[in-house]
Amino acid sequence: MSGGLCRLLVPVVVLGLTSPCLAADPPLRIPANTAYSLPNPEGIQMGKSGTRNWRGGSQRLGWYVAFAEPGELRARILVRIPEGSMSRFRLGVADADHEAEGMAQPGKEVSVLEFGPYTITNAGYQALTLTALNGEDRFNGEIQTLALAGPAVLRAHAYLDPRRNAASVHLAYPLESPA
């Protein structure tokens, strides 16, 4: 199958043509509102569609992704940038940082900023950290989605539901055995 590994082997009929897979290296789409605000957990406001009112570069967004496969990784963010504005970001993954900038696109609701490529050398969790490079009081735009693609995304896992509470401490409590 050309174009990389397929995550799903589903026959698709398009205008009478059959494709052996749905898409080559389908992206893993992670909503922005699932990211952690770093270093202050309350430093970036989150809404249903992503970040809200994120200003300056002192706060960062952090996602944690479990990669089951090593390989190349490409990343992009979908961001709503106010008309007439430009926004610049750095995405750090696995000891590598890449920068991207974008402007509001006339007639389009969101702009797509591309980062990478990165190399995931080992299976396991990786931190992905997005830093705004726009100046301390400038509005960074509203991040909506982090999309990951490439061979490293095969069987990768990330939490896709927003969670703002602490992890359960009850998991470490010993349980009484039934008598």
Backbone torsions as a table, in degrees:
resi	resn	phi	psi	omega
1	MET	NA	118.8	-178.5
2	SER	-76.7	157.6	176.5
3	GLY	90.0	7.3	177.0
4	GLY	109.1	-178.2	179.8
5	LEU	-76.8	147.0	177.7
6	CYS	-102.3	134.4	177.7
7	ARG	-75.6	-36.5	-179.3
8	LEU	-122.0	131.6	175.0
9	LEU	-103.2	83.0	-177.6
10	VAL	-121.1	124.1	176.8
11	PRO	-66.3	134.5	179.7
12	VAL	-124.3	130.0	178.3
13	VAL	-104.2	119.5	178.9
14	VAL	-127.4	113.5	179.3
15	LEU	51.3	40.4	176.7
16	GLY	85.0	-4.6	178.4
17	LEU	-100.0	140.8	-180.0
18	THR	-105.2	133.1	178.1
19	SER	-109.3	140.2	-178.6
20	PRO	-72.7	-15.4	178.9
21	CYS	-147.6	158.3	-177.0
22	LEU	-64.0	-46.9	178.2
23	ALA	-164.3	147.7	176.8
24	ALA	-75.7	129.0	-179.9
25	ASP	45.8	64.4	-178.9
26	PRO	-60.7	141.4	-175.9
27	PRO	-72.3	152.9	170.2
28	LEU	-96.1	115.1	-177.6
29	ARG	-99.8	119.0	-177.5
30	ILE	-114.7	117.9	-179.8
31	PRO	-61.1	142.9	-179.6
32	ALA	-63.3	-30.4	-177.2
33	ASN	-75.2	3.0	172.6
34	THR	-94.5	-7.1	-178.9
35	ALA	-73.9	156.5	173.2
36	TYR	-90.9	141.7	174.2
37	SER	-89.5	122.5	-175.1
38	LEU	-122.8	142.1	-3.0
39	PRO	-82.2	-18.2	-179.3
40	ASN	-91.6	117.0	-177.6
41	PRO	-59.9	-20.2	179.5
42	GLU	-105.8	8.8	-172.9
43	GLY	-73.2	-23.4	178.0
44	ILE	-122.8	124.1	178.7
45	GLN	-74.1	142.1	178.3
46	MET	-118.5	140.3	174.4
47	GLY	-121.7	-175.7	-179.4
48	LYS	-62.7	-33.2	-176.3
49	SER	-101.1	4.9	178.1
50	GLY	137.9	-152.4	-178.0
51	THR	-73.2	154.1	175.7
52	ARG	-135.0	134.8	173.1
53	ASN	54.6	38.5	177.2
54	TRP	-81.0	119.1	-178.3
55	ARG	-123.9	145.1	174.2
56	GLY	74.3	-178.6	-175.5
57	GLY	-116.3	7.2	-178.8
58	SER	-74.4	-23.7	177.1
59	GLN	-104.0	147.9	178.8
60	ARG	-128.5	160.6	172.3
61	LEU	-101.7	136.2	179.9
62	GLY	-129.6	128.2	174.0
63	TRP	-116.3	152.4	176.8
64	TYR	-124.6	122.4	-175.0
65	VAL	-123.2	133.8	175.3
66	ALA	-92.2	113.9	178.1
67	PHE	-97.0	128.4	178.9
68	ALA	-92.8	-17.0	-175.9
69	GLU	-130.1	137.7	169.5
70	PRO	-75.2	163.3	177.1
71	GLY	146.5	-174.4	-179.9
72	GLU	-74.7	144.2	178.3
73	LEU	-131.2	131.8	172.5
74	ARG	-115.1	144.4	-177.7
75	ALA	-134.0	151.8	172.5
76	ARG	-150.4	153.9	173.9
77	ILE	-117.2	146.4	172.2
78	LEU	-102.8	121.5	-173.5
79	VAL	-135.1	138.8	174.7
80	ARG	-93.5	113.6	-178.9
81	ILE	-108.8	132.4	179.7
82	PRO	-59.3	145.9	-179.6
83	GLU	-54.9	134.4	179.1
84	GLY	82.1	2.5	-178.8
85	SER	-109.1	160.8	174.3
86	MET	-124.5	149.3	178.2
87	SER	-137.2	142.6	-177.1
88	ARG	-128.7	138.6	-177.7
89	PHE	-139.1	159.1	171.8
90	ARG	-123.0	130.8	176.1
91	LEU	-114.0	121.1	178.4
92	GLY	-102.5	129.4	178.5
93	VAL	-143.9	127.6	170.5
94	ALA	47.9	57.8	176.3
95	ASP	67.1	13.8	177.4
96	ALA	-130.9	141.4	177.2
97	ASP	-121.9	139.0	173.6
98	HIS	-133.0	146.1	-179.9
99	GLU	-111.0	151.2	175.7
100	ALA	-147.9	150.7	176.0
101	GLU	-136.4	155.6	-180.0
102	GLY	-153.8	161.5	176.9
103	MET	-119.1	161.2	174.3
104	ALA	-60.0	135.5	-179.1
105	GLN	-99.3	119.3	179.6
106	PRO	-55.6	130.8	178.0
107	GLY	80.3	-2.0	178.9
108	LYS	-118.1	139.6	-177.7
109	GLU	-73.4	-35.8	-177.8
110	VAL	-129.5	155.8	173.9
111	SER	-106.6	149.3	179.3
112	VAL	-111.5	122.5	177.6
113	LEU	-110.6	126.3	-174.8
114	GLU	-101.4	136.7	179.1
115	PHE	-126.8	151.6	172.1
116	GLY	110.0	-172.9	12.1
117	PRO	-83.0	157.0	175.1
118	TYR	-115.7	162.6	175.2
119	THR	-122.0	120.2	173.1
120	ILE	-91.9	113.8	-173.5
121	THR	-89.9	-25.5	-178.4
122	ASN	-137.6	150.6	173.2
123	ALA	-67.3	150.5	178.7
124	GLY	134.8	-178.3	-179.2
125	TYR	-74.8	141.0	173.9
126	GLN	-129.9	140.4	173.2
127	ALA	-88.7	133.2	174.1
128	LEU	-115.3	119.6	-172.5
129	THR	-121.7	123.4	179.9
130	LEU	-104.6	121.9	-179.9
131	THR	-116.3	133.6	176.6
132	ALA	-84.6	139.1	-178.0
133	LEU	-118.3	40.4	-170.1
134	ASN	-107.7	4.5	-176.1
135	GLY	98.1	153.9	-170.2
136	GLU	-62.5	-38.9	-175.6
137	ASP	-106.2	5.5	-178.2
138	ARG	-82.4	142.5	175.5
139	PHE	-70.8	131.1	-174.8
140	ASN	-88.6	-12.2	-172.4
141	GLY	101.5	170.5	-179.8
142	GLU	-104.9	108.4	178.7
143	ILE	-73.8	130.5	-179.4
144	GLN	-108.2	-41.8	-173.0
145	THR	-149.5	143.3	166.5
146	LEU	-106.0	120.7	-179.6
147	ALA	-113.3	127.3	-179.1
148	LEU	-115.3	141.0	179.5
149	ALA	-145.5	165.8	178.9
150	GLY	115.0	171.5	-177.5
151	PRO	-57.3	-29.9	-179.4
152	ALA	-67.6	-18.6	-176.8
153	VAL	-80.1	-15.7	179.1
154	LEU	-56.0	118.9	-179.0
155	ARG	64.0	19.3	175.2
156	ALA	-72.6	155.2	-177.7
157	HIS	-135.2	136.1	173.0
158	ALA	-143.5	150.6	176.4
159	TYR	-73.8	129.6	-174.9
160	LEU	-106.4	-0.2	177.6
161	ASP	-107.6	134.7	178.3
162	PRO	-64.0	141.7	-179.9
163	ARG	-144.0	119.4	-177.4
164	ARG	-113.5	-6.3	179.6
165	ASN	-90.5	172.8	179.6
166	ALA	-76.4	158.1	176.5
167	ALA	-65.9	153.5	-176.8
168	SER	-70.3	124.1	176.6
169	VAL	-82.7	-12.8	-177.2
170	HIS	-69.2	-16.1	-179.0
171	LEU	-66.0	-22.4	-178.5
172	ALA	-93.7	-5.8	-179.7
173	TYR	-72.2	136.5	177.2
174	PRO	-69.4	143.8	179.1
175	LEU	-101.1	142.0	175.2
176	GLU	-75.1	138.8	177.9
177	SER	-81.3	141.9	-179.3
178	PRO	-66.3	138.4	-177.9
179	ALA	-99.1	NA	NA
